[in-house]
Amino acid sequence: MTHYEVLGVERHATTAQIRAAYLARARQLHPDRHVGATPAELARAQRAMQEVNAAWSVLSDPRARRDYDASLRARVAGAGGGGGG
């Protein structure tokens, strides 16, 4: 799953759109929203929040986002280079 998928935005999303998606996901996953949840539910929310924070960390920084996008393009080019399947 890409950072874009974690936040639910397209790769061409603006910084403002990425920020809005991050804030929405962060509010949804924040531990204060899970009062009374089972330990397993809390663990899932915590893992998801870590993914959201990692995505935001990369996508909110223009240089890190540019590098990340380049790595995605390289991964796609490498995966499609074999011809046939």
VEXPA-26740 format. One record per residue: residue in one letter; chain; x, z, y of N, C-alpha, C, O, CB in turn; residue number from 1. Coordinates in nm, 3 decimals, always signed. Glycine has a CB too. Example, Ala and Ser with C-alpha at 12.3 -4.5 7.8 and 13.67 -1.06 7.14 Angstrom:
2
SITE / A / A / +1.319 / +0.780 / -0.569 / +1.230 / +0.780 / -0.450 / +1.320 / +0.780 / -0.330 / +1.424 / +0.846 / -0.332 / +1.131 / +0.905 / -0.447 / 1;
SITE / S / A / +1.285 / +0.708 / -0.225 / +1.367 / +0.714 / -0.106 / +1.290 / +0.787 / +0.003 / +1.341 / +0.804 / +0.114 / +1.408 / +0.572 / -0.060 / 2;
# end
This chain:
85
SITE / M / A / +0.085 / +0.000 / -0.118 / +0.000 / +0.000 / +0.000 / +0.089 / +0.000 / +0.124 / +0.184 / +0.078 / +0.133 / -0.097 / +0.123 / +0.000 / 1;
SITE / T / A / +0.057 / -0.088 / +0.218 / +0.137 / -0.095 / +0.340 / +0.091 / +0.011 / +0.441 / -0.015 / +0.071 / +0.426 / +0.127 / -0.236 / +0.403 / 2;
SITE / H / A / +0.173 / +0.032 / +0.542 / +0.135 / +0.125 / +0.648 / +0.008 / +0.077 / +0.720 / -0.074 / +0.158 / +0.763 / +0.250 / +0.142 / +0.750 / 3;
SITE / Y / A / -0.006 / -0.052 / +0.730 / -0.126 / -0.107 / +0.794 / -0.251 / -0.073 / +0.712 / -0.355 / -0.036 / +0.767 / -0.113 / -0.260 / +0.812 / 4;
SITE / E / A / -0.239 / -0.085 / +0.582 / -0.352 / -0.053 / +0.493 / -0.384 / +0.096 / +0.499 / -0.501 / +0.134 / +0.496 / -0.321 / -0.094 / +0.349 / 5;
SITE / V / A / -0.281 / +0.179 / +0.506 / -0.302 / +0.324 / +0.515 / -0.388 / +0.358 / +0.636 / -0.478 / +0.442 / +0.628 / -0.168 / +0.399 / +0.522 / 6;
SITE / L / A / -0.360 / +0.292 / +0.747 / -0.436 / +0.319 / +0.870 / -0.562 / +0.235 / +0.883 / -0.644 / +0.259 / +0.970 / -0.348 / +0.295 / +0.991 / 7;
SITE / G / A / -0.577 / +0.136 / +0.796 / -0.696 / +0.053 / +0.801 / -0.698 / -0.046 / +0.916 / -0.804 / -0.075 / +0.972 / -0.817 / +0.139 / +0.809 / 8;
SITE / V / A / -0.582 / -0.099 / +0.951 / -0.573 / -0.198 / +1.059 / -0.506 / -0.324 / +1.007 / -0.440 / -0.324 / +0.903 / -0.494 / -0.140 / +1.181 / 9;
SITE / E / A / -0.524 / -0.432 / +1.082 / -0.459 / -0.559 / +1.050 / -0.314 / -0.557 / +1.100 / -0.280 / -0.478 / +1.188 / -0.536 / -0.678 / +1.112 / 10;
SITE / R / A / -0.232 / -0.643 / +1.044 / -0.091 / -0.649 / +1.085 / -0.075 / -0.688 / +1.231 / +0.024 / -0.651 / +1.294 / -0.015 / -0.746 / +0.998 / 11;
SITE / H / A / -0.169 / -0.762 / +1.285 / -0.160 / -0.804 / +1.425 / -0.227 / -0.704 / +1.521 / -0.247 / -0.735 / +1.638 / -0.223 / -0.941 / +1.441 / 12;
SITE / A / A / -0.261 / -0.586 / +1.473 / -0.327 / -0.484 / +1.557 / -0.236 / -0.444 / +1.673 / -0.114 / -0.442 / +1.661 / -0.364 / -0.359 / +1.472 / 13;
SITE / T / A / -0.300 / -0.414 / +1.784 / -0.226 / -0.366 / +1.901 / -0.185 / -0.221 / +1.879 / -0.236 / -0.153 / +1.790 / -0.310 / -0.381 / +2.031 / 14;
SITE / T / A / -0.093 / -0.176 / +1.961 / -0.051 / -0.036 / +1.955 / -0.169 / +0.056 / +1.980 / -0.181 / +0.161 / +1.917 / +0.061 / -0.008 / +2.056 / 15;
SITE / A / A / -0.256 / +0.019 / +2.071 / -0.374 / +0.101 / +2.100 / -0.467 / +0.109 / +1.979 / -0.522 / +0.215 / +1.949 / -0.451 / +0.044 / +2.222 / 16;
SITE / Q / A / -0.485 / -0.003 / +1.909 / -0.569 / -0.003 / +1.790 / -0.507 / +0.082 / +1.680 / -0.578 / +0.154 / +1.609 / -0.591 / -0.145 / +1.739 / 17;
SITE / I / A / -0.376 / +0.074 / +1.666 / -0.307 / +0.154 / +1.565 / -0.320 / +0.302 / +1.598 / -0.344 / +0.384 / +1.509 / -0.157 / +0.114 / +1.556 / 18;
SITE / R / A / -0.303 / +0.336 / +1.725 / -0.315 / +0.476 / +1.767 / -0.456 / +0.528 / +1.741 / -0.473 / +0.639 / +1.691 / -0.281 / +0.490 / +1.917 / 19;
SITE / A / A / -0.557 / +0.450 / +1.774 / -0.695 / +0.492 / +1.751 / -0.722 / +0.513 / +1.602 / -0.788 / +0.609 / +1.564 / -0.794 / +0.387 / +1.809 / 20;
SITE / A / A / -0.671 / +0.423 / +1.519 / -0.689 / +0.436 / +1.374 / -0.617 / +0.559 / +1.322 / -0.670 / +0.631 / +1.238 / -0.638 / +0.310 / +1.302 / 21;
SITE / Y / A / -0.497 / +0.584 / +1.373 / -0.421 / +0.703 / +1.332 / -0.498 / +0.830 / +1.368 / -0.514 / +0.919 / +1.285 / -0.281 / +0.704 / +1.400 / 22;
SITE / L / A / -0.546 / +0.838 / +1.491 / -0.617 / +0.959 / +1.534 / -0.744 / +0.981 / +1.451 / -0.777 / +1.095 / +1.417 / -0.652 / +0.949 / +1.682 / 23;
SITE / A / A / -0.815 / +0.874 / +1.421 / -0.936 / +0.887 / +1.341 / -0.903 / +0.938 / +1.201 / -0.970 / +1.028 / +1.150 / -1.009 / +0.751 / +1.332 / 24;
SITE / R / A / -0.800 / +0.880 / +1.139 / -0.761 / +0.924 / +1.003 / -0.707 / +1.067 / +1.007 / -0.736 / +1.146 / +0.917 / -0.654 / +0.828 / +0.944 / 25;
SITE / A / A / -0.630 / +1.101 / +1.109 / -0.574 / +1.235 / +1.119 / -0.685 / +1.339 / +1.134 / -0.678 / +1.446 / +1.074 / -0.477 / +1.243 / +1.237 / 26;
SITE / R / A / -0.785 / +1.307 / +1.215 / -0.898 / +1.400 / +1.229 / -0.971 / +1.416 / +1.096 / -1.010 / +1.527 / +1.058 / -0.997 / +1.350 / +1.337 / 27;
SITE / Q / A / -0.988 / +1.306 / +1.026 / -1.059 / +1.307 / +0.898 / -0.984 / +1.389 / +0.793 / -1.047 / +1.457 / +0.711 / -1.080 / +1.164 / +0.848 / 28;
SITE / L / A / -0.853 / +1.382 / +0.793 / -0.773 / +1.445 / +0.688 / -0.717 / +1.581 / +0.726 / -0.657 / +1.649 / +0.642 / -0.661 / +1.355 / +0.651 / 29;
SITE / H / A / -0.734 / +1.623 / +0.849 / -0.676 / +1.749 / +0.896 / -0.722 / +1.865 / +0.809 / -0.839 / +1.871 / +0.771 / -0.713 / +1.776 / +1.043 / 30;
SITE / P / A / -0.631 / +1.957 / +0.776 / -0.666 / +2.071 / +0.689 / -0.785 / +2.153 / +0.738 / -0.860 / +2.207 / +0.657 / -0.548 / +2.161 / +0.674 / 31;
SITE / D / A / -0.803 / +2.164 / +0.868 / -0.916 / +2.241 / +0.922 / -1.051 / +2.179 / +0.884 / -1.153 / +2.248 / +0.887 / -0.905 / +2.250 / +1.074 / 32;
SITE / R / A / -1.051 / +2.052 / +0.848 / -1.175 / +1.984 / +0.809 / -1.209 / +2.008 / +0.662 / -1.316 / +1.966 / +0.616 / -1.163 / +1.834 / +0.835 / 33;
SITE / H / A / -1.122 / +2.074 / +0.589 / -1.139 / +2.090 / +0.445 / -1.157 / +2.235 / +0.403 / -1.113 / +2.275 / +0.294 / -1.021 / +2.030 / +0.373 / 34;
SITE / V / A / -1.220 / +2.312 / +0.487 / -1.247 / +2.452 / +0.454 / -1.341 / +2.455 / +0.333 / -1.444 / +2.389 / +0.332 / -1.309 / +2.529 / +0.576 / 35;
SITE / G / A / -1.303 / +2.531 / +0.234 / -1.385 / +2.542 / +0.114 / -1.357 / +2.436 / +0.009 / -1.421 / +2.434 / -0.096 / -1.529 / +2.536 / +0.152 / 36;
SITE / A / A / -1.261 / +2.349 / +0.036 / -1.226 / +2.245 / -0.061 / -1.148 / +2.307 / -0.178 / -1.086 / +2.413 / -0.164 / -1.144 / +2.133 / +0.006 / 37;
SITE / T / A / -1.153 / +2.241 / -0.290 / -1.077 / +2.288 / -0.407 / -0.929 / +2.261 / -0.382 / -0.893 / +2.179 / -0.298 / -1.125 / +2.217 / -0.538 / 38;
SITE / P / A / -0.843 / +2.331 / -0.456 / -0.699 / +2.305 / -0.441 / -0.663 / +2.158 / -0.465 / -0.575 / +2.104 / -0.398 / -0.620 / +2.393 / -0.538 / 39;
SITE / A / A / -0.729 / +2.094 / -0.560 / -0.701 / +1.952 / -0.587 / -0.741 / +1.866 / -0.469 / -0.669 / +1.772 / -0.433 / -0.774 / +1.905 / -0.715 / 40;
SITE / E / A / -0.855 / +1.895 / -0.407 / -0.900 / +1.819 / -0.291 / -0.804 / +1.839 / -0.173 / -0.773 / +1.745 / -0.100 / -1.043 / +1.861 / -0.251 / 41;
SITE / L / A / -0.759 / +1.963 / -0.156 / -0.664 / +1.991 / -0.049 / -0.533 / +1.917 / -0.071 / -0.474 / +1.864 / +0.023 / -0.638 / +2.142 / -0.039 / 42;
SITE / A / A / -0.488 / +1.913 / -0.195 / -0.363 / +1.843 / -0.228 / -0.376 / +1.694 / -0.200 / -0.285 / +1.632 / -0.146 / -0.325 / +1.866 / -0.375 / 43;
SITE / R / A / -0.491 / +1.635 / -0.236 / -0.514 / +1.493 / -0.209 / -0.515 / +1.465 / -0.059 / -0.455 / +1.368 / -0.012 / -0.648 / +1.447 / -0.272 / 44;
SITE / A / A / -0.581 / +1.551 / +0.015 / -0.587 / +1.534 / +0.161 / -0.448 / +1.549 / +0.222 / -0.412 / +1.477 / +0.315 / -0.684 / +1.636 / +0.223 / 45;
SITE / Q / A / -0.371 / +1.642 / +0.170 / -0.236 / +1.663 / +0.222 / -0.147 / +1.540 / +0.196 / -0.073 / +1.497 / +0.284 / -0.173 / +1.789 / +0.159 / 46;
SITE / R / A / -0.156 / +1.485 / +0.076 / -0.079 / +1.364 / +0.044 / -0.122 / +1.247 / +0.133 / -0.039 / +1.172 / +0.184 / -0.096 / +1.327 / -0.106 / 47;
SITE / A / A / -0.252 / +1.233 / +0.150 / -0.303 / +1.125 / +0.235 / -0.256 / +1.144 / +0.379 / -0.221 / +1.047 / +0.446 / -0.457 / +1.119 / +0.229 / 48;
SITE / M / A / -0.257 / +1.268 / +0.427 / -0.212 / +1.295 / +0.564 / -0.064 / +1.262 / +0.580 / -0.022 / +1.212 / +0.684 / -0.238 / +1.442 / +0.601 / 49;
SITE / Q / A / +0.015 / +1.291 / +0.477 / +0.157 / +1.255 / +0.483 / +0.175 / +1.104 / +0.493 / +0.262 / +1.057 / +0.566 / +0.231 / +1.309 / +0.359 / 50;
SITE / E / A / +0.094 / +1.029 / +0.420 / +0.100 / +0.883 / +0.427 / +0.060 / +0.834 / +0.566 / +0.123 / +0.743 / +0.621 / +0.010 / +0.821 / +0.320 / 51;
SITE / V / A / -0.044 / +0.893 / +0.621 / -0.091 / +0.856 / +0.755 / +0.018 / +0.885 / +0.858 / +0.044 / +0.803 / +0.946 / -0.222 / +0.931 / +0.791 / 52;
SITE / N / A / +0.081 / +1.002 / +0.849 / +0.188 / +1.037 / +0.943 / +0.307 / +0.943 / +0.929 / +0.367 / +0.904 / +1.030 / +0.232 / +1.182 / +0.920 / 53;
SITE / A / A / +0.342 / +0.907 / +0.806 / +0.453 / +0.814 / +0.785 / +0.420 / +0.677 / +0.845 / +0.505 / +0.615 / +0.909 / +0.484 / +0.800 / +0.634 / 54;
SITE / A / A / +0.297 / +0.632 / +0.825 / +0.255 / +0.503 / +0.882 / +0.262 / +0.507 / +1.034 / +0.313 / +0.414 / +1.096 / +0.112 / +0.467 / +0.835 / 55;
SITE / W / A / +0.212 / +0.613 / +1.093 / +0.214 / +0.627 / +1.238 / +0.357 / +0.632 / +1.291 / +0.389 / +0.571 / +1.394 / +0.137 / +0.753 / +1.282 / 56;
SITE / S / A / +0.443 / +0.703 / +1.220 / +0.582 / +0.716 / +1.262 / +0.648 / +0.579 / +1.274 / +0.723 / +0.555 / +1.368 / +0.659 / +0.804 / +1.163 / 57;
SITE / V / A / +0.621 / +0.491 / +1.181 / +0.680 / +0.357 / +1.182 / +0.608 / +0.265 / +1.280 / +0.672 / +0.199 / +1.362 / +0.677 / +0.297 / +1.041 / 58;
SITE / L / A / +0.477 / +0.260 / +1.272 / +0.403 / +0.162 / +1.350 / +0.392 / +0.195 / +1.498 / +0.361 / +0.107 / +1.578 / +0.265 / +0.147 / +1.293 / 59;
SITE / S / A / +0.417 / +0.318 / +1.536 / +0.410 / +0.355 / +1.677 / +0.541 / +0.328 / +1.750 / +0.545 / +0.329 / +1.873 / +0.374 / +0.502 / +1.691 / 60;
SITE / D / A / +0.647 / +0.302 / +1.676 / +0.779 / +0.275 / +1.734 / +0.803 / +0.124 / +1.728 / +0.812 / +0.067 / +1.619 / +0.893 / +0.354 / +1.659 / 61;
SITE / P / A / +0.815 / +0.058 / +1.843 / +0.827 / -0.088 / +1.842 / +0.943 / -0.140 / +1.756 / +0.927 / -0.239 / +1.684 / +0.845 / -0.137 / +1.983 / 62;
SITE / R / A / +1.058 / -0.077 / +1.763 / +1.173 / -0.123 / +1.684 / +1.148 / -0.100 / +1.535 / +1.176 / -0.187 / +1.453 / +1.302 / -0.051 / +1.729 / 63;
SITE / A / A / +1.098 / +0.017 / +1.500 / +1.070 / +0.047 / +1.359 / +0.962 / -0.046 / +1.305 / +0.969 / -0.091 / +1.191 / +1.028 / +0.195 / +1.341 / 64;
SITE / R / A / +0.862 / -0.075 / +1.387 / +0.755 / -0.165 / +1.343 / +0.809 / -0.306 / +1.321 / +0.774 / -0.371 / +1.222 / +0.641 / -0.168 / +1.446 / 65;
SITE / R / A / +0.894 / -0.352 / +1.411 / +0.954 / -0.485 / +1.396 / +1.036 / -0.493 / +1.266 / +1.026 / -0.591 / +1.192 / +1.044 / -0.519 / +1.518 / 66;
SITE / D / A / +1.115 / -0.390 / +1.239 / +1.194 / -0.385 / +1.116 / +1.103 / -0.379 / +0.993 / +1.129 / -0.446 / +0.892 / +1.289 / -0.265 / +1.118 / 67;
SITE / Y / A / +0.998 / -0.300 / +1.002 / +0.904 / -0.287 / +0.891 / +0.835 / -0.421 / +0.863 / +0.823 / -0.462 / +0.748 / +0.798 / -0.178 / +0.921 / 68;
SITE / D / A / +0.791 / -0.488 / +0.969 / +0.726 / -0.618 / +0.953 / +0.822 / -0.718 / +0.889 / +0.781 / -0.798 / +0.805 / +0.678 / -0.671 / +1.089 / 69;
SITE / A / A / +0.949 / -0.713 / +0.929 / +1.048 / -0.802 / +0.869 / +1.065 / -0.772 / +0.720 / +1.080 / -0.864 / +0.640 / +1.184 / -0.789 / +0.942 / 70;
SITE / S / A / +1.063 / -0.644 / +0.684 / +1.077 / -0.609 / +0.542 / +0.954 / -0.655 / +0.463 / +0.967 / -0.695 / +0.348 / +1.097 / -0.457 / +0.526 / 71;
SITE / L / A / +0.836 / -0.650 / +0.525 / +0.715 / -0.700 / +0.457 / +0.725 / -0.851 / +0.435 / +0.691 / -0.901 / +0.328 / +0.589 / -0.666 / +0.539 / 72;
SITE / R / A / +0.771 / -0.922 / +0.538 / +0.785 / -1.068 / +0.525 / +0.886 / -1.102 / +0.416 / +0.864 / -1.196 / +0.339 / +0.829 / -1.130 / +0.660 / 73;
SITE / A / A / +0.994 / -1.029 / +0.410 / +1.096 / -1.053 / +0.307 / +1.042 / -1.025 / +0.169 / +1.072 / -1.097 / +0.074 / +1.220 / -0.968 / +0.333 / 74;
SITE / R / A / +0.963 / -0.921 / +0.157 / +0.904 / -0.885 / +0.028 / +0.808 / -0.994 / -0.017 / +0.807 / -1.031 / -0.135 / +0.830 / -0.749 / +0.037 / 75;
SITE / V / A / +0.726 / -1.045 / +0.075 / +0.631 / -1.151 / +0.041 / +0.707 / -1.279 / +0.004 / +0.671 / -1.346 / -0.093 / +0.534 / -1.177 / +0.161 / 76;
SITE / A / A / +0.810 / -1.313 / +0.081 / +0.888 / -1.433 / +0.053 / +0.957 / -1.421 / -0.083 / +0.964 / -1.518 / -0.157 / +0.992 / -1.458 / +0.164 / 77;
SITE / G / A / +1.008 / -1.303 / -0.115 / +1.073 / -1.281 / -0.243 / +0.977 / -1.287 / -0.358 / +1.012 / -1.336 / -0.465 / +1.144 / -1.149 / -0.244 / 78;
SITE / A / A / +0.856 / -1.239 / -0.339 / +0.755 / -1.238 / -0.445 / +0.701 / -1.377 / -0.471 / +0.663 / -1.409 / -0.584 / +0.642 / -1.145 / -0.409 / 79;
SITE / G / A / +0.697 / -1.460 / -0.369 / +0.640 / -1.593 / -0.384 / +0.743 / -1.700 / -0.414 / +0.707 / -1.818 / -0.426 / +0.566 / -1.629 / -0.262 / 80;
SITE / G / A / +0.869 / -1.664 / -0.427 / +0.973 / -1.763 / -0.443 / +0.992 / -1.817 / -0.583 / +1.069 / -1.911 / -0.600 / +1.098 / -1.707 / -0.400 / 81;
SITE / G / A / +0.924 / -1.762 / -0.684 / +0.948 / -1.805 / -0.821 / +0.869 / -1.926 / -0.864 / +0.904 / -1.991 / -0.963 / +0.918 / -1.694 / -0.913 / 82;
SITE / G / A / +0.765 / -1.959 / -0.793 / +0.680 / -2.073 / -0.830 / +0.609 / -2.051 / -0.962 / +0.677 / -2.024 / -1.061 / +0.763 / -2.200 / -0.837 / 83;
SITE / G / A / +0.485 / -2.060 / -0.970 / +0.411 / -2.038 / -1.095 / +0.395 / -1.891 / -1.125 / +0.443 / -1.806 / -1.051 / +0.481 / -2.106 / -1.211 / 84;
SITE / G / A / +0.326 / -1.861 / -1.234 / +0.305 / -1.719 / -1.255 / +0.281 / -1.690 / -1.392 / +0.261 / -1.574 / -1.428 / +0.196 / -1.669 / -1.177 / 85;
# end
